[in-house]
Amino acid sequence: MNKTVGTNTSAPPKRRISLWLLAPVGIALGFLLAFLLMQLLGSTLFASRSLHGTVLQSPSPMANFTLTAHTGQSVSLHDYRDKVVMLYFGYTFCPDACPVTMSDLAQAMEKLTSAQQEQIQVFMVTVDPERDTKELLADYMAYFHPSFVGLTGTAEDIAQVATPLGIYYEQEEGTAASGYLVNHTTTVLVVDKKGYLRLIYPFNTPAEEIAADMRILVRE
């Protein structure tokens, strides 16, 4: 007589116990792998990118000012509250620092998309209002970037803007060909969209670093 043998599809008790023991081991290995990956990448996937230049730890609101653009229009800083503003104090007769800085800012702009560029405004405030006419400023700005704006005003107007920001400038003797020169601070000030002074770039800050910062600030 044939006997019917029942089929048991469940795993033997010992195998079930082994699988339950392996589960926490797999979880632990997963956490260990994630930890090692974070160490390898320097946690860059989870940390916010830092800004370059001198970052002001306690940024303060920029005081509003009004000067005259090279177009002849009056320009106030607060008119650009929805943009990132890069502010430089220089002059068109400057033989070295000014053209280098303006070129660096222009190169930084070219590394950005058109949409990003539209959210940024570069101003150069002249520290030589005696010689920097609106026409000279217009030509000088256009040489670097079509969106750059030169600002001028009376000597008193410019001093009221520059002095509270720690901007130094003073005429000094030049050559017979150049006439006088102006010794001046060569830093670039960066004002964020909320009107706070956030960054100060020293002379010769690479265009790549400036562009990287602008990508961050325009998103804020």
Beta strands, then each sheet from edge to edge (+ up, - down):
strand 1: 54-55
strand 2: 66-69
strand 3: 74-76
strand 4: 84-90
strand 5: 120-126
strand 6: 149-152
strand 7: 169-172
strand 8: 181-184
strand 9: 188-191
strand 10: 197-201
sheet 1: 1+ 10- 9+ 4- 5- 6- 2+ 3-
sheet 2: 7+ 8-
end
